[in-house]
Amino acid sequence: MKEHPSKQMEEIEQLLSDYYVKCSNLQILDVHLYSFEHRLKNLPLPKWGGVPRGSELDFIFGQPFNPAFEKYFYSFTKEEKELSKQMMSLWRNFAYTG
């Protein structure tokens, strides 16, 4: 049975992002890697695109707690606000201790 085109697009996008973003980082020493794979519940983009690159920055810089951001862009769930608190703590500790 032939796959739906959106499924094929999702697989191509995953392949290319793994190749250009994740694999290229493996050639560098002393690099800390992470993979942010949480797709926002209210993200106004097609699901086949997965998690947009850089979307973790909203969580790291506390955008779920910024009323102006929610007014002009999109809102965050209670769980996403908790995730933001955890991520801010993790990044703060990493910056402090290395």
N, C-alpha and C positions, 0 to 999 in steps of 0.2 A: 504494500500500500504506500502510495506517495505521501510524503510529509507535507504539512501545510507550509506555505511560504514564510509565514512569520516564525515558525520553528526553525527553518533553515537560516533565516536572518539572525536569529538569536545565537545559533551555533557558530555562524561566521563571525559575528561580533565578539563572541567569547574567544574564539581562536585568535583573532587579530589582537585583541587587548592582552591576552596572555603573551603573545609573541612580542609585541612592542613595549609593553609595560613591565610585566612580571619577569619574563626571561632575560631581558636586558639588564635588570638589576642584579641578577645572579652572577654577573661577570665582575662585579665590584666587591672588594673586601670590606669588612667592617660596616656592613649595611644592615640596619634593622628593618625587617619587612613586616607588613601586616596586610590583611585583605579585608576591606570594609565591604560587607555584602548585605547590609540592611537597606532594603528599598522602602523609601518613605510611603506611608499609607496614602497620603494625599498628594503625591507627586503628579503634576499635570503632564506627564510624558508617557508615550506608549510603553507597555510592559516588556515588549520584546527587546528594548534597549537595555534592560537590566538596571543596575545601579550606576548612575552617572559618575564618571571620574571626578573626584574632588567633593562629592556630596558629603563626605565625613566632616568637612570644614564647618558646615552649619552646626554640627554637634560639638565640635571641639571649641568653637568660639561662642557657644551659648545662644545661638539664634532661636532655639525653641522657647526661650524666655524673653524674647524681644517682640513686644506687641506690634511694632511698626513692620517688622518682617512678616509676621502672620497676616497683617492687614493687606500688604501689597503682593505677597508671593503665595505662600501656602501655609497651612496650619500643621501642628504636630500633635500627636496623640499623647496621652499621659505616659504610656510606655516609652515613647520616643524622648520625652522630657527626662525620664529617669535614665535612659541610655546616654543622653547628653551629659548629665551629672557624672556618670561613671567615666565617660570618655575624657571630660575635662580633668577629672582627678588623675586618671592614668597618664595623660599627657603632661600634666603639671609634675607628677612624680618622676616621669622619665626625663623631663627637662632639668629637674633638680638633681637627680642621682645618676643619670646617664644610662 
